C-alpha cells in the first residue's frame, strides 16, 4: 500500500522556531550590559579601597600627632623617623626655635656619621 501524501495547506503547518540558544549567543546589548556591570564592579572596588586607605592614613596621622603631643611633655625638641606597619615612612619633627632645629640636625648628622664610619649597625634600642 502506498501511503497518502499529506495534501494539507502548507500555511497551516506550524513554523519551526529559529530561536537562538540564549546561552550560546550573545548580542551586542548583552555585551554592553556585562561591560558596564564589570566597570561598575571595578570602579566600586577601587573607590572602596581608596576610602579605606584614606581612613587608615588619617588614623596613622592621628596616632603620630598623639605620640608627638605626649613626647612634647617630656622633651623640648625631638625627631621621630621610622616606618609604620604598612611600610610607609613616618617622620615627625618638633622644635620651637631655630636653635632647636639646628641642634636636631646636628644630632642626626652625628648619629649617621658615627655609624657610617664604622662598619657596625646601630645598636638595638628596643629591649624586651
Secondary structure, 3 states (H helix, E strand, C coil): CCCCCCCCCHHHCCCCCCCCCCCCCCCHHHHHHHHHHHHHHHHHHHHHHHHHHHHHHHHHHHHHHHHHHHHHCCCCCEEEEEECCCCCEEEEEECCCHHHHHHHHHHHHHHHHHHHHCCCCCCCCCCC
